[in-house]
Amino acid sequence: MELLSRAEQEMSLAALKQHDPYITSIADLTGQVALYTFCPKANQWEKTDIEGTLFVYRRSASPYHGFTIVNRLNMHNLVEPVNKDLEFQLHEPFLLYRNASCEYISSGSMTRMTVIA
């Protein structure tokens, strides 16, 4: 986990719990990621309006893990539960994943995150 003071860890956890009261702890974080989606018609990645700090967390209810990007660009955060429908592929320095709605998504600076959950 990136080095955060105890106070910063507690503030981050409290902020996450405002959106999901079942979050119990932060497993890891990275300070800057950007979210891209794959556009099959254009056969290219397109940057979304989501970028910011990524938190990987544990929950006390199912699903027991998830991750969120706390968006610095607007009020819409990305929230993804980690469940059987989530698929990951590591293509350094990117982590690609596909969720239940079959969206292919890429986040930069994610190499370390693949070993957490």
MDTraj code that builds the backbone (N, CA, C; nanometers):
import mdtraj as md
import numpy as np

residues = "MET GLU LEU LEU SER ARG ALA GLU GLN GLU MET SER LEU ALA ALA LEU LYS GLN HIS ASP PRO TYR ILE THR SER ILE ALA ASP LEU THR GLY GLN VAL ALA LEU TYR THR PHE CYS PRO LYS ALA ASN GLN TRP GLU LYS THR ASP ILE GLU GLY THR LEU PHE VAL TYR ARG ARG SER ALA SER PRO TYR HIS GLY PHE THR ILE VAL ASN ARG LEU ASN MET HIS ASN LEU VAL GLU PRO VAL ASN LYS ASP LEU GLU PHE GLN LEU HIS GLU PRO PHE LEU LEU TYR ARG ASN ALA SER CYS GLU TYR ILE SER SER GLY SER MET THR ARG MET THR VAL ILE ALA".split()
xyz = np.array([
    [0.0844, -0.1163, 0.0000],
    [0.0000, 0.0000, 0.0000],
    [0.0891, 0.1228, 0.0000],
    [0.0460, 0.2243, -0.0730],
    [0.1203, 0.3495, -0.0698],
    [0.1244, 0.3989, 0.0735],
    [0.2298, 0.4708, 0.1053],
    [0.2467, 0.5160, 0.2426],
    [0.1490, 0.6281, 0.2748],
    [0.0603, 0.6004, 0.3665],
    [-0.0337, 0.6991, 0.4182],
    [-0.0177, 0.7028, 0.5685],
    [-0.0351, 0.8207, 0.6235],
    [-0.0331, 0.8290, 0.7693],
    [-0.1573, 0.7592, 0.8235],
    [-0.1550, 0.7289, 0.9495],
    [-0.2712, 0.6639, 1.0138],
    [-0.3961, 0.7505, 0.9969],
    [-0.3800, 0.8816, 1.0122],
    [-0.4937, 0.9732, 0.9977],
    [-0.5474, 0.9710, 0.8543],
    [-0.4579, 0.9672, 0.7545],
    [-0.5013, 0.9617, 0.6148],
    [-0.5730, 0.8304, 0.5849],
    [-0.5236, 0.7201, 0.6412],
    [-0.5894, 0.5907, 0.6226],
    [-0.7305, 0.5935, 0.6809],
    [-0.7435, 0.6485, 0.8009],
    [-0.8746, 0.6546, 0.8659],
    [-0.9699, 0.7457, 0.7895],
    [-0.9194, 0.8580, 0.7375],
    [-1.0047, 0.9488, 0.6595],
    [-1.0505, 0.8824, 0.5296],
    [-0.9596, 0.8130, 0.4627],
    [-0.9956, 0.7443, 0.3385],
    [-1.0992, 0.6357, 0.3642],
    [-1.0795, 0.5582, 0.4703],
    [-1.1742, 0.4526, 0.5045],
    [-1.3109, 0.5116, 0.5394],
    [-1.3128, 0.6190, 0.6142],
    [-1.4398, 0.6839, 0.6496],
    [-1.5115, 0.7352, 0.5248],
    [-1.4367, 0.7917, 0.4308],
    [-1.4974, 0.8412, 0.3069],
    [-1.5559, 0.7266, 0.2250],
    [-1.4843, 0.6153, 0.2165],
    [-1.5356, 0.4997, 0.1431],
    [-1.6601, 0.4428, 0.2100],
    [-1.6611, 0.4400, 0.3429],
    [-1.7761, 0.3860, 0.4165],
    [-1.9017, 0.4702, 0.3976],
    [-1.8867, 0.5968, 0.3616],
    [-2.0045, 0.6795, 0.3339],
    [-2.0799, 0.6267, 0.2123],
    [-2.0074, 0.5659, 0.1193],
    [-2.0693, 0.5105, -0.0010],
    [-2.1065, 0.3637, 0.0153],
    [-2.0354, 0.2936, 0.1047],
    [-2.0607, 0.1507, 0.1270],
    [-2.0285, 0.1181, 0.2730],
    [-2.1300, 0.1111, 0.3592],
    [-2.1047, 0.0880, 0.5021],
    [-2.0472, -0.0500, 0.5337],
    [-2.0463, -0.1423, 0.4361],
    [-1.9925, -0.2763, 0.4594],
    [-1.8413, -0.2856, 0.4384],
    [-1.7786, -0.1774, 0.3935],
    [-1.6333, -0.1779, 0.3775],
    [-1.5696, -0.1824, 0.5158],
    [-1.4767, -0.2770, 0.5335],
    [-1.4115, -0.2935, 0.6640],
    [-1.2677, -0.2447, 0.6657],
    [-1.1991, -0.2541, 0.5509],
    [-1.0594, -0.2104, 0.5475],
    [-1.0150, -0.1868, 0.4040],
    [-0.9084, -0.1117, 0.3907],
    [-0.8470, -0.0866, 0.2606],
    [-0.7325, -0.1859, 0.2447],
    [-0.7395, -0.2677, 0.1405],
    [-0.6348, -0.3672, 0.1150],
    [-0.5149, -0.3040, 0.0459],
    [-0.5414, -0.2107, -0.0446],
    [-0.4330, -0.1432, -0.1161],
    [-0.4901, -0.0214, -0.1865],
    [-0.4011, 0.0638, -0.2327],
    [-0.4424, 0.1808, -0.3086],
    [-0.3288, 0.2244, -0.3979],
    [-0.3633, 0.2997, -0.4991],
    [-0.2638, 0.3657, -0.5822],
    [-0.3153, 0.5053, -0.6110],
    [-0.2247, 0.6000, -0.6118],
    [-0.2624, 0.7406, -0.6152],
    [-0.3202, 0.7918, -0.7445],
    [-0.2879, 0.7313, -0.8569],
    [-0.3378, 0.7851, -0.9830],
    [-0.3594, 0.6743, -1.0844],
    [-0.4843, 0.6579, -1.1250],
    [-0.5188, 0.5692, -1.2357],
    [-0.6149, 0.6438, -1.3272],
    [-0.6213, 0.6007, -1.4502],
    [-0.7177, 0.6535, -1.5462],
    [-0.7919, 0.5345, -1.6054],
    [-0.9194, 0.5517, -1.6287],
    [-1.0037, 0.4442, -1.6787],
    [-1.0278, 0.4624, -1.8283],
    [-1.0095, 0.3539, -1.9027],
    [-1.0342, 0.3515, -2.0467],
    [-1.1336, 0.2398, -2.0759],
    [-1.2142, 0.2574, -2.1789],
    [-1.3021, 0.1501, -2.2253],
    [-1.2650, 0.1166, -2.3693],
    [-1.2892, -0.0077, -2.4069],
    [-1.2554, -0.0508, -2.5421],
    [-1.3752, -0.0311, -2.6331],
    [-1.3524, 0.0349, -2.7456],
    [-1.4569, 0.0570, -2.8455],
    [-1.4319, -0.0390, -2.9619],
    [-1.5104, -0.1474, -2.9729],
    [-1.4847, -0.2470, -3.0772],
    [-1.5020, -0.1924, -3.2192],
    [-1.5946, -0.0992, -3.2392],
    [-1.6165, -0.0447, -3.3740],
    [-1.4928, 0.0284, -3.4245],
    [-1.4299, 0.1044, -3.3355],
    [-1.3087, 0.1782, -3.3728],
    [-1.1832, 0.0955, -3.3478],
    [-1.1976, -0.0169, -3.2781],
    [-1.0864, -0.1046, -3.2419],
    [-0.9772, -0.0282, -3.1666],
    [-1.0219, 0.0525, -3.0711],
    [-0.9250, 0.1290, -2.9929],
    [-0.9801, 0.1580, -2.8535],
    [-0.8872, 0.1947, -2.7642],
    [-0.9227, 0.2317, -2.6284],
    [-0.9595, 0.3785, -2.6249],
    [-1.0645, 0.4109, -2.5486],
    [-1.1077, 0.5495, -2.5334],
    [-1.1035, 0.5862, -2.3860],
    [-1.0435, 0.7013, -2.3580],
    [-1.0333, 0.7478, -2.2202],
    [-1.1708, 0.7930, -2.1726],
    [-1.2047, 0.7556, -2.0506],
    [-1.3313, 0.7984, -1.9914],
    [-1.3079, 0.9240, -1.9084],
    [-1.4120, 0.9708, -1.8442],
    [-1.3991, 1.0875, -1.7562],
    [-1.3808, 1.0444, -1.6110],
    [-1.3166, 0.9291, -1.5923],
    [-1.2896, 0.8791, -1.4573],
    [-1.1396, 0.8615, -1.4398],
    [-1.0833, 0.9350, -1.3459],
    [-0.9440, 0.9157, -1.3061],
    [-0.9269, 0.9664, -1.1644],
    [-0.8365, 0.9037, -1.0935],
    [-0.8132, 0.9430, -0.9551],
    [-0.7485, 0.8307, -0.8772],
    [-0.7736, 0.8298, -0.7476],
    [-0.7158, 0.7299, -0.6588],
    [-0.7973, 0.6012, -0.6651],
    [-0.7280, 0.4894, -0.6771],
    [-0.7935, 0.3594, -0.6777],
    [-0.7742, 0.2934, -0.5419],
    [-0.8846, 0.2476, -0.4840],
    [-0.8827, 0.1754, -0.3568],
    [-0.9319, 0.0332, -0.3802],
    [-0.8585, -0.0640, -0.3307],
    [-0.9032, -0.2031, -0.3250],
    [-0.9400, -0.2275, -0.1795],
    [-1.0593, -0.2801, -0.1552],
    [-1.1066, -0.2897, -0.0171],
    [-1.1691, -0.4249, 0.0135],
    [-1.1822, -0.4492, 0.1440],
    [-1.2498, -0.5687, 0.1958],
    [-1.3858, -0.5256, 0.2509],
    [-1.4832, -0.6185, 0.2411],
    [-1.6187, -0.5911, 0.2897],
    [-1.6609, -0.7009, 0.3869],
    [-1.7552, -0.6679, 0.4737],
    [-1.8066, -0.7662, 0.5693],
    [-1.9253, -0.8442, 0.5137],
    [-1.9719, -0.8091, 0.3946],
    [-2.0838, -0.8777, 0.3296],
    [-2.0431, -0.9115, 0.1864],
    [-2.1140, -1.0063, 0.1288],
    [-2.0835, -1.0472, -0.0088],
    [-2.1236, -0.9374, -0.1072],
    [-2.0419, -0.9109, -0.2060],
    [-1.9095, -0.9646, -0.2342],
    [-1.8074, -0.9095, -0.1342],
    [-1.7123, -0.9923, -0.0968],
    [-1.6213, -0.9595, 0.0127],
    [-1.5041, -0.8708, -0.0269],
    [-1.4901, -0.8412, -0.1541],
    [-1.3865, -0.7500, -0.2015],
    [-1.4442, -0.6626, -0.3118],
    [-1.3839, -0.5479, -0.3299],
    [-1.4241, -0.4588, -0.4376],
    [-1.3162, -0.3559, -0.4603],
    [-1.3372, -0.2757, -0.5619],
    [-1.2467, -0.1629, -0.5817],
    [-1.3247, -0.0446, -0.6342],
    [-1.2714, 0.0723, -0.6093],
    [-1.3336, 0.1956, -0.6541],
    [-1.2266, 0.2934, -0.6975],
    [-1.2589, 0.3732, -0.7965],
    [-1.1753, 0.4868, -0.8334],
    [-1.2501, 0.6098, -0.7859],
    [-1.1905, 0.6806, -0.6906],
    [-1.2487, 0.8054, -0.6416],
    [-1.2103, 0.9122, -0.7436],
    [-1.3092, 0.9558, -0.8191],
    [-1.2884, 1.0391, -0.9363],
    [-1.2514, 1.1823, -0.8998],
    [-1.1450, 1.2316, -0.9596],
    [-1.1033, 1.3707, -0.9399],
    [-1.1645, 1.4642, -1.0428],
    [-1.2235, 1.4089, -1.1490],
    [-1.2743, 1.4921, -1.2575],
    [-1.4196, 1.5327, -1.2388],
    [-1.4974, 1.4500, -1.1707],
    [-1.6379, 1.4821, -1.1450],
    [-1.6863, 1.3976, -1.0276],
    [-1.8154, 1.3978, -1.0032],
    [-1.8714, 1.3301, -0.8857],
    [-1.9031, 1.1821, -0.9093],
    [-1.8753, 1.1297, -1.0274],
    [-1.9089, 0.9910, -1.0602],
    [-1.7874, 0.9010, -1.0396],
    [-1.7902, 0.8241, -0.9324],
    [-1.6831, 0.7289, -0.9026],
    [-1.7117, 0.5959, -0.9710],
    [-1.6070, 0.5209, -0.9980],
    [-1.6236, 0.3844, -1.0466],
    [-1.6256, 0.2925, -0.9255],
    [-1.7233, 0.2036, -0.9183],
    [-1.7311, 0.1038, -0.8118],
    [-1.7503, -0.0318, -0.8783],
    [-1.6614, -0.1255, -0.8474],
    [-1.6709, -0.2604, -0.9037],
    [-1.6601, -0.3629, -0.7920],
    [-1.7608, -0.4476, -0.7756],
    [-1.7464, -0.5604, -0.6834],
    [-1.6564, -0.6653, -0.7474],
    [-1.5774, -0.7319, -0.6675],
    [-1.4962, -0.8427, -0.7175],
    [-1.5788, -0.9693, -0.6967],
    [-1.6208, -1.0287, -0.8079],
    [-1.7033, -1.1493, -0.8019],
    [-1.6647, -1.2429, -0.9164],
    [-1.7377, -1.3502, -0.9317],
    [-1.7040, -1.4517, -1.0318],
    [-1.7180, -1.4011, -1.1747],
    [-1.7898, -1.2918, -1.1954],
    [-1.8101, -1.2378, -1.3295],
    [-1.6985, -1.1437, -1.3745],
    [-1.6056, -1.1136, -1.2867],
    [-1.4974, -1.0204, -1.3178],
    [-1.3756, -1.0975, -1.3668],
    [-1.3249, -1.0599, -1.4832],
    [-1.2065, -1.1241, -1.5407],
    [-1.0945, -1.0217, -1.5513],
    [-0.9717, -1.0630, -1.5172],
    [-0.8554, -0.9745, -1.5219],
    [-0.7502, -1.0294, -1.6172],
    [-0.6776, -0.9373, -1.6826],
    [-0.5590, -0.9711, -1.7609],
    [-0.4560, -0.8623, -1.7356],
    [-0.3346, -0.9019, -1.7062],
    [-0.2272, -0.8062, -1.6843],
    [-0.1476, -0.7892, -1.8127],
    [-0.1425, -0.6678, -1.8622],
    [-0.0584, -0.6277, -1.9750],
    [0.0155, -0.5033, -1.9285],
    [0.1283, -0.5256, -1.8602],
    [0.1994, -0.4159, -1.7944],
    [0.2227, -0.2997, -1.8888],
    [0.2015, -0.1764, -1.8425],
    [0.1652, -0.1377, -1.7061],
    [0.0138, -0.1304, -1.6846],
    [-0.0638, -0.1966, -1.7686],
    [-0.2089, -0.1876, -1.7608],
    [-0.2697, -0.3146, -1.7029],
    [-0.3793, -0.2960, -1.6327],
    [-0.4607, -0.4074, -1.5869],
    [-0.5925, -0.3971, -1.6621],
    [-0.6228, -0.4973, -1.7413],
    [-0.7476, -0.5005, -1.8166],
    [-0.8465, -0.5866, -1.7403],
    [-0.9712, -0.5448, -1.7418],
    [-1.0723, -0.6320, -1.6817],
    [-1.2021, -0.6224, -1.7586],
    [-1.2788, -0.7287, -1.7477],
    [-1.4111, -0.7341, -1.8096],
    [-1.5097, -0.7658, -1.6999],
    [-1.6164, -0.6875, -1.6932],
    [-1.7167, -0.7089, -1.5896],
    [-1.8374, -0.7836, -1.6469],
    [-1.9404, -0.7993, -1.5658],
    [-2.0573, -0.8788, -1.6045],
    [-2.1281, -0.8226, -1.7272],
    [-2.1190, -0.6917, -1.7493],
    [-2.1836, -0.6332, -1.8668],
    [-2.0920, -0.6383, -1.9890],
    [-1.9829, -0.7164, -1.9769],
    [-1.8878, -0.7406, -2.0862],
    [-1.8159, -0.6147, -2.1320],
    [-1.7987, -0.5191, -2.0436],
    [-1.7197, -0.4017, -2.0753],
    [-1.5729, -0.4353, -2.0529],
    [-1.4903, -0.4030, -2.1493],
    [-1.3458, -0.4177, -2.1338],
    [-1.2916, -0.2847, -2.0858],
    [-1.2217, -0.2888, -1.9761],
    [-1.1768, -0.1661, -1.9130],
    [-1.0291, -0.1784, -1.8822],
    [-0.9580, -0.0682, -1.8975],
    [-0.8143, -0.0659, -1.8728],
    [-0.7825, 0.0443, -1.7737],
    [-0.6992, 0.0126, -1.6770],
    [-0.6527, 0.1112, -1.5805],
    [-0.5014, 0.1068, -1.5765],
    [-0.4376, 0.2207, -1.5852],
    [-0.2918, 0.2268, -1.5814],
    [-0.2384, 0.2175, -1.4398],
    [-0.1106, 0.1898, -1.4274],
    [-0.0391, 0.1836, -1.2992],
    [-0.0966, 0.0800, -1.2039],
    [-0.1342, -0.0348, -1.2554],
    [-0.2057, -0.1312, -1.1736],
    [-0.1294, -0.2603, -1.1482],
    [-0.0054, -0.2706, -1.1865],
    [0.0669, -0.3965, -1.1762],
    [0.0610, -0.4553, -1.0360],
    [0.0840, -0.3754, -0.9340],
    [0.0873, -0.4234, -0.7964],
    [-0.0490, -0.4727, -0.7502],
    [-0.1560, -0.4205, -0.8039],
    [-0.2902, -0.4538, -0.7579],
    [-0.3312, -0.5964, -0.7898],
    [-0.2667, -0.6593, -0.8846],
    [-0.3129, -0.7907, -0.9278],
    [-0.2925, -0.8992, -0.8246],
    [-0.2111, -0.8768, -0.7249],
    [-0.1825, -0.9821, -0.6280],
    [-0.2570, -0.9635, -0.4963],
    [-0.3470, -0.8703, -0.4889],
    [-0.4076, -0.8354, -0.3606],
    [-0.5271, -0.9221, -0.3243],
    [-0.6283, -0.9227, -0.4069],
    [-0.7525, -0.9897, -0.3729],
    [-0.7316, -1.1371, -0.3806],
])
top = md.Topology()
chain = top.add_chain()
for i, resn in enumerate(residues, 1):
    res = top.add_residue(resn, chain, resSeq=i)
    for name in ("N", "CA", "C"):
        top.add_atom(name, md.element.get_by_symbol(name[0]), res)
traj = md.Trajectory(xyz[None], top)
